[in-house]
């Protein structure tokens, strides 16, 4: 209770409103309070509600899997909040006041039922980790470009058909997860993500990739399985750091010769495409450890495939 006595009036009022909501949903018994915990305790999976106090202010709050359908506007009272975990609820919308949490570093809104995001949300310019996965979002505002400090962005399992060009503003982004959407095209600006290490685009409806992806000089993992790709840009050969390239279950009839420039590539998965031939430049993939060619249209394989095997590369065909 000592920690609670040090809190501001706005924080205390916001806590009371959240406690009332939890009681309404049967997640907190009448007369009980949301517990104060350490940051380490906040991440314990079976602890659904808790908050952490540092320097006489609430800096972290977790209310996950509590069946909440709404969050009160008073959440803005937690104006020193750095981490907020609201995943696994039943949220359809967010209060506009969430945009006032100007110190927020980590925000998890995954596994809810969000159909839209308030414009004020994109004022959270200090965000580094943002989880919006498993919601019902059909579009993302161009104002997402304001979140220039993002390192990790997860918008998987939504209903996105396109991305705003402002997604190219993320100069520090290391990991981008967009799988299980309805994306048909990527903006050219996505090639500006020069610090990107991983991009996961599985199970979309992409038929092509922009030439600008050649700008992903730091990329190590490119996951594109279960799309509708009919071709690859020659610029894919510029991904000099790439180690894993997954192209399973697409519509590729051929591959660019530039693929042979990927000197750090260790895993290449080409299963279930429409390939009947391979570029000889694949023999230049000196780091290749595994090549999967199953379920294509090869009538025979070139002799150089044996050279890869002799170098220790595992080949499935």
Legacy VTK file of the C-alpha trace (Angstrom):
# vtk DataFile Version 3.0
C-alpha trace
ASCII
DATASET POLYDATA
POINTS 317 float
0.000 0.000 0.000
3.028 2.258 0.500
3.574 2.386 -3.276
-0.074 3.252 -3.879
0.026 6.136 -1.411
2.786 7.745 -3.455
0.744 7.849 -6.662
-0.827 10.934 -8.219
-4.557 11.588 -8.042
-4.885 10.876 -11.780
-3.172 7.504 -11.386
-5.330 6.552 -8.407
-8.518 7.498 -10.255
-7.461 5.514 -13.316
-6.667 2.479 -11.139
-10.084 2.652 -9.478
-11.829 2.700 -12.850
-9.820 -0.268 -14.097
-10.544 -2.189 -10.890
-14.245 -1.535 -11.399
-14.039 -2.912 -14.946
-12.193 -6.018 -13.755
-14.833 -6.618 -11.097
-17.584 -6.297 -13.712
-15.883 -9.008 -15.761
-15.339 -11.267 -12.782
-11.559 -10.871 -12.899
-11.234 -9.114 -9.531
-13.199 -9.792 -6.396
-15.055 -6.910 -4.762
-12.855 -5.185 -2.196
-9.642 -6.364 -3.849
-7.151 -4.212 -5.736
-4.898 -4.605 -8.760
-1.641 -5.765 -7.132
1.622 -3.887 -7.148
4.395 -6.150 -8.478
7.981 -5.976 -9.659
8.675 -5.805 -13.392
9.826 -9.420 -13.338
6.563 -10.523 -11.710
4.583 -8.564 -14.286
5.615 -11.036 -16.993
4.430 -14.157 -15.146
1.859 -15.667 -17.503
-0.756 -16.543 -14.874
-0.669 -13.014 -13.447
-3.273 -11.296 -15.580
-3.371 -7.954 -13.746
-0.659 -5.965 -12.014
1.325 -2.759 -12.112
4.838 -1.674 -11.284
5.771 1.515 -9.449
9.151 3.224 -9.789
10.046 6.702 -8.542
6.530 7.201 -7.164
4.809 6.594 -10.512
3.268 3.662 -12.378
5.698 2.713 -15.160
4.281 -0.669 -16.224
0.740 -2.048 -16.329
-0.571 -5.445 -17.381
-4.235 -6.338 -17.887
-4.024 -9.282 -20.251
-6.631 -11.974 -20.856
-9.171 -10.166 -18.678
-12.059 -10.170 -21.215
-12.100 -6.373 -21.272
-14.192 -4.877 -24.077
-13.084 -1.289 -23.478
-10.397 0.800 -21.808
-11.431 4.052 -20.069
-10.261 7.478 -21.219
-8.751 7.861 -17.754
-5.878 5.615 -18.824
-4.168 8.881 -19.785
-3.684 9.360 -16.040
-0.763 6.927 -16.223
1.366 9.604 -17.829
4.672 7.953 -16.829
3.778 4.577 -18.277
6.586 2.866 -20.204
5.101 -0.610 -20.719
1.432 -1.483 -21.313
0.168 -5.038 -21.885
-3.470 -5.384 -22.977
-3.236 -8.527 -25.106
-5.816 -11.281 -25.075
-8.836 -9.133 -24.286
-11.911 -8.345 -26.405
-11.158 -4.742 -27.244
-12.973 -3.396 -30.289
-11.661 0.143 -29.990
-9.204 2.253 -27.985
-9.760 5.564 -26.185
-8.358 8.623 -27.943
-6.544 9.489 -24.720
-4.132 6.573 -25.240
-2.199 8.958 -27.461
-1.229 10.959 -24.365
0.986 8.169 -22.980
4.025 9.968 -24.325
6.635 7.835 -22.543
5.305 4.495 -23.790
8.095 2.199 -24.983
6.299 -1.166 -25.279
2.626 -1.692 -26.161
0.976 -5.075 -26.658
-2.549 -5.012 -28.091
-2.394 -8.418 -29.742
-5.262 -10.913 -29.713
-8.119 -8.460 -29.386
-10.891 -7.483 -31.823
-9.736 -4.016 -32.879
-11.284 -2.813 -36.123
-9.660 0.616 -36.065
-6.994 2.680 -34.292
-7.632 6.274 -33.158
-5.527 8.867 -34.955
-4.120 10.067 -31.625
-2.504 6.637 -31.193
0.147 7.543 -33.739
1.424 10.291 -31.423
3.199 7.599 -29.366
6.526 8.526 -30.909
8.641 6.861 -28.188
7.312 3.373 -28.999
10.025 0.790 -29.638
7.977 -2.440 -29.520
4.430 -2.505 -30.939
2.200 -5.574 -31.143
-1.095 -5.295 -33.080
-1.336 -8.936 -34.121
-4.548 -10.972 -34.243
-7.045 -8.154 -34.562
-9.458 -7.158 -37.343
-7.641 -4.193 -38.851
-8.243 -3.555 -42.549
-5.970 -0.525 -42.891
-3.201 1.393 -41.146
-3.037 5.186 -41.044
-0.221 6.977 -42.866
0.486 8.576 -39.480
2.190 5.323 -38.482
5.231 7.014 -39.962
5.452 9.095 -36.774
6.668 6.048 -34.843
10.258 6.511 -35.953
11.792 4.771 -32.936
10.211 1.393 -33.643
12.569 -1.575 -33.577
9.875 -4.279 -33.665
6.465 -4.102 -35.384
3.974 -6.964 -35.442
0.674 -6.586 -37.372
0.170 -10.251 -38.249
-3.212 -11.952 -38.510
-5.274 -8.954 -39.556
-7.021 -8.079 -42.831
-4.620 -5.554 -44.329
-4.667 -5.251 -48.130
-2.000 -2.542 -48.383
0.552 -0.576 -46.368
1.033 3.205 -46.301
4.206 4.496 -47.928
5.151 6.014 -44.560
6.165 2.552 -43.373
9.490 3.428 -44.959
10.096 5.999 -42.193
11.281 3.393 -39.683
15.024 3.970 -39.813
15.656 1.771 -36.758
13.272 -1.110 -37.492
14.893 -4.531 -37.044
11.926 -6.913 -37.329
8.678 -6.583 -39.291
5.932 -9.215 -39.050
3.046 -8.943 -41.519
2.047 -12.543 -42.180
-1.553 -13.769 -42.418
-2.969 -10.633 -44.025
-4.346 -9.892 -47.508
-1.465 -7.805 -48.863
-1.332 -7.689 -52.664
1.538 -5.226 -53.031
4.322 -3.610 -51.003
5.115 0.119 -51.301
8.440 1.073 -52.907
9.286 2.953 -49.724
9.645 -0.330 -47.819
13.111 -0.597 -49.326
14.224 2.281 -47.070
14.232 -0.039 -44.040
17.998 -0.308 -44.133
18.357 -1.735 -40.604
15.813 -4.525 -41.107
17.051 -7.962 -40.000
13.858 -10.018 -40.467
10.690 -9.574 -42.504
7.885 -12.122 -42.318
5.329 -11.894 -45.148
3.914 -15.399 -45.222
0.341 -16.088 -46.296
-0.485 -12.896 -48.161
-1.414 -12.342 -51.812
1.783 -10.810 -53.151
2.471 -11.403 -56.860
5.623 -9.273 -57.090
8.129 -7.469 -54.870
9.386 -3.923 -55.464
12.896 -3.428 -56.846
13.591 -1.283 -53.814
14.015 -4.365 -51.588
17.643 -4.231 -52.667
17.980 -1.638 -49.916
17.622 -4.304 -47.224
21.382 -4.626 -46.814
21.128 -5.867 -43.197
18.355 -8.412 -43.832
19.053 -11.953 -42.645
15.633 -13.625 -42.964
13.111 -13.164 -45.780
9.971 -15.286 -45.309
7.615 -15.284 -48.314
5.946 -18.691 -48.265
2.289 -19.005 -49.218
1.989 -15.988 -51.491
1.319 -15.771 -55.235
4.728 -14.572 -56.413
5.231 -14.881 -60.163
8.670 -13.274 -60.297
11.476 -11.899 -58.155
13.244 -8.580 -58.757
16.893 -8.740 -59.811
17.659 -6.530 -56.816
17.148 -9.518 -54.513
20.780 -10.267 -55.266
21.757 -7.162 -53.278
20.648 -8.662 -49.954
24.234 -9.313 -48.960
23.480 -10.338 -45.346
20.659 -12.763 -46.182
20.946 -16.229 -44.611
17.384 -17.604 -44.948
15.146 -17.247 -48.004
11.807 -19.059 -47.897
9.800 -19.024 -51.150
7.621 -22.087 -50.591
4.181 -22.316 -52.185
4.370 -19.531 -54.737
3.983 -19.393 -58.538
7.590 -18.807 -59.571
8.482 -20.179 -63.048
12.089 -18.960 -62.845
14.669 -17.269 -60.607
16.954 -14.310 -61.358
20.654 -14.981 -61.979
21.448 -12.414 -59.296
20.375 -14.956 -56.683
23.933 -16.245 -56.896
25.192 -13.031 -55.289
23.806 -14.067 -51.884
27.135 -15.226 -50.491
25.828 -15.595 -46.926
22.711 -17.580 -47.811
22.558 -20.849 -45.851
18.941 -21.962 -46.423
16.972 -21.690 -49.666
13.481 -23.179 -49.788
11.899 -23.347 -53.251
9.296 -26.037 -52.639
5.971 -26.020 -54.497
6.626 -23.468 -57.238
6.574 -23.833 -61.044
10.303 -24.098 -61.589
11.578 -26.210 -64.487
15.135 -24.865 -64.468
17.581 -23.179 -62.120
20.134 -20.394 -62.697
23.676 -21.768 -62.743
24.664 -18.923 -60.429
23.258 -20.974 -57.531
26.606 -22.768 -57.509
28.096 -19.466 -56.323
26.181 -19.738 -53.038
29.253 -20.768 -51.111
27.536 -20.779 -47.694
24.497 -22.809 -48.759
23.701 -25.628 -46.330
20.217 -26.640 -47.442
18.375 -26.380 -50.770
14.818 -27.695 -51.066
13.544 -28.173 -54.635
10.621 -30.544 -54.096
7.245 -30.247 -55.844
8.351 -28.217 -58.857
8.413 -29.094 -62.582
11.959 -30.313 -63.109
12.384 -33.088 -65.650
16.043 -33.374 -64.702
18.659 -31.507 -62.697
21.880 -29.918 -63.994
25.167 -31.632 -63.167
26.260 -28.733 -60.973
23.672 -29.781 -58.376
26.108 -32.578 -57.526
28.809 -30.004 -56.896
26.641 -28.423 -54.191
26.173 -31.806 -52.561
29.899 -32.484 -52.659
30.413 -29.212 -50.795
28.166 -30.464 -48.006
24.877 -28.839 -49.041
21.799 -30.948 -48.266
19.489 -31.037 -51.300
15.917 -32.307 -51.364
14.537 -32.933 -54.850
LINES 1 318
317 0 1 2 3 4 5 6 7 8 9 10 11 12 13 14 15 16 17 18 19 20 21 22 23 24 25 26 27 28 29 30 31 32 33 34 35 36 37 38 39 40 41 42 43 44 45 46 47 48 49 50 51 52 53 54 55 56 57 58 59 60 61 62 63 64 65 66 67 68 69 70 71 72 73 74 75 76 77 78 79 80 81 82 83 84 85 86 87 88 89 90 91 92 93 94 95 96 97 98 99 100 101 102 103 104 105 106 107 108 109 110 111 112 113 114 115 116 117 118 119 120 121 122 123 124 125 126 127 128 129 130 131 132 133 134 135 136 137 138 139 140 141 142 143 144 145 146 147 148 149 150 151 152 153 154 155 156 157 158 159 160 161 162 163 164 165 166 167 168 169 170 171 172 173 174 175 176 177 178 179 180 181 182 183 184 185 186 187 188 189 190 191 192 193 194 195 196 197 198 199 200 201 202 203 204 205 206 207 208 209 210 211 212 213 214 215 216 217 218 219 220 221 222 223 224 225 226 227 228 229 230 231 232 233 234 235 236 237 238 239 240 241 242 243 244 245 246 247 248 249 250 251 252 253 254 255 256 257 258 259 260 261 262 263 264 265 266 267 268 269 270 271 272 273 274 275 276 277 278 279 280 281 282 283 284 285 286 287 288 289 290 291 292 293 294 295 296 297 298 299 300 301 302 303 304 305 306 307 308 309 310 311 312 313 314 315 316
